[in-house]
């Protein structure tokens, strides 16, 4: 049921690839010689440092950095929270308007990285190769999201600092949003204020 829910939330994002630059993702040029770029997610409940992994998921990392590069994630919300499962964001502004999307990326879920607590992974719909802007943090070890007979969900990084922020998120109350009808929406919005690329080390 949770897998179906994850798919449905990704399906709700409507692509608006109207701007010319949205057809030309630039993430591969961001610290292009750095296999493990780091980003800081500044949220309304605290900061999270994430180390991305180009050795295992170069397409997903470059895709994520493309959105970071144009500040697409700034002032978005984590629109879905299941305390023992995932917290998902990257798709909607505070007014629930969709984020403009780059073309979908190929699924790299077979890279050996697991959907374990503190990992960051790409959300997608039924098509395994449909991930665009949305991502989620695993709030638990979720082997059901790893590949088996079917494609899984691509893990492309791991939290380095800020695990306590995930624990704070897990304590927040959720409800069914009146405007959208979506379930598991945080009552108190979790705002992703900025995603800041950290200096290369």
Residue pairs with C-beta under 8 A, 6 or more apart in sequence:
2 82
2 85
2 144
3 144
3 145
5 80
5 82
5 183
5 184
6 86
6 88
6 123
6 136
6 145
6 153
7 124
7 125
7 126
9 79
9 80
9 88
9 91
9 123
9 134
9 182
10 91
10 123
10 124
10 125
10 130
10 131
10 134
11 125
11 126
12 91
12 180
12 182
13 91
13 92
13 98
13 99
13 101
13 132
13 133
13 134
14 98
15 98
15 100
15 101
15 132
16 22
16 98
16 100
16 101
17 23
17 100
17 101
17 102
17 103
18 100
19 100
21 70
22 100
22 101
22 102
23 102
23 103
25 62
25 63
25 66
25 102
25 103
26 65
26 66
26 69
26 70
27 61
27 62
27 63
27 64
27 65
27 66
27 67
27 68
27 69
28 62
28 65
30 37
30 62
30 65
30 66
30 68
30 69
30 197
31 37
31 65
31 197
31 200
34 54
34 200
35 53
35 54
35 55
36 51
36 52
36 53
36 54
36 55
37 51
37 52
37 54
37 61
37 65
37 197
37 198
37 200
38 49
38 50
38 51
38 52
38 160
38 197
38 198
39 49
39 50
39 52
39 64
39 65
39 68
39 195
39 196
39 197
39 198
40 47
40 48
40 49
40 50
40 194
40 195
40 196
40 198
41 47
41 48
41 49
41 50
41 162
41 192
41 194
41 195
42 192
42 193
42 194
42 195
42 196
43 78
43 165
43 190
43 191
43 192
43 193
44 189
44 190
44 191
44 193
45 165
45 168
45 169
45 172
45 190
46 162
46 164
46 165
46 168
47 161
47 162
47 165
48 137
48 159
48 161
48 162
48 165
48 166
49 159
49 160
49 161
49 162
49 198
50 120
50 157
50 158
50 159
50 160
51 157
51 158
51 159
51 160
52 61
52 64
52 65
52 120
52 156
52 157
53 61
53 113
53 156
53 157
53 158
54 61
54 62
56 108
56 111
56 112
56 113
56 155
56 156
57 108
57 111
57 113
57 154
57 155
57 156
57 157
58 108
59 105
59 106
59 108
60 105
60 108
60 122
60 131
60 154
60 156
61 156
61 157
63 102
63 105
63 122
63 131
63 132
64 135
64 156
64 157
65 197
66 102
67 73
67 90
67 99
67 102
67 133
67 195
68 195
68 197
69 197
71 194
71 195
72 99
72 100
72 133
73 89
73 90
73 99
73 133
73 192
73 194
73 195
74 192
74 193
74 194
74 195
75 93
75 94
75 191
75 192
75 193
76 89
76 90
76 91
76 92
76 93
76 94
76 99
76 191
76 192
77 89
77 92
77 93
77 94
77 96
77 189
77 190
77 191
77 192
78 87
78 88
78 89
78 169
78 186
78 190
78 192
79 88
79 89
79 91
79 92
79 96
79 182
79 185
79 186
80 86
80 87
80 88
80 89
80 136
80 182
80 184
80 185
81 87
81 88
81 169
81 170
81 172
81 174
81 184
81 185
81 186
81 190
82 139
82 174
82 184
83 139
83 169
83 170
83 171
84 139
84 140
84 170
85 138
85 139
85 140
85 142
86 136
86 137
86 138
86 139
86 142
87 136
87 137
87 139
87 166
87 169
87 170
87 190
88 123
88 134
88 135
88 136
89 134
89 135
89 136
89 190
89 192
90 99
90 123
90 133
90 134
90 135
90 192
91 98
91 99
91 123
91 133
91 134
92 98
92 99
93 99
94 189
94 191
96 179
96 180
99 133
101 132
101 133
102 132
102 133
103 132
104 124
104 127
104 129
104 130
104 131
104 132
105 122
105 129
105 131
105 132
106 129
107 124
107 128
107 129
107 131
107 151
107 152
107 154
108 154
108 156
109 128
109 146
109 147
109 151
109 152
109 153
109 154
109 155
110 147
110 151
110 152
111 154
111 155
113 119
113 154
113 155
113 156
114 141
114 143
114 146
114 155
115 121
115 138
115 141
115 142
115 143
115 145
115 146
115 152
115 153
115 155
116 138
116 141
116 142
117 138
117 139
117 140
117 141
117 166
118 137
118 138
118 158
118 159
118 163
118 166
119 137
119 138
119 155
119 157
119 158
119 159
120 135
120 136
120 137
120 138
120 155
120 156
120 157
120 158
120 159
121 135
121 136
121 138
121 145
121 153
121 154
121 155
121 156
122 131
122 134
122 135
122 153
122 154
122 156
123 131
123 134
123 135
123 136
123 153
124 130
124 131
124 134
124 153
128 150
128 151
131 154
136 153
137 159
137 166
138 145
139 166
139 169
139 170
145 152
145 153
146 152
146 153
159 166
169 186
169 190
172 186
172 187
172 188
172 190
173 186
173 187
173 188
174 183
174 184
174 185
174 186
174 187
175 185
175 187
176 182
176 183
176 185
177 185
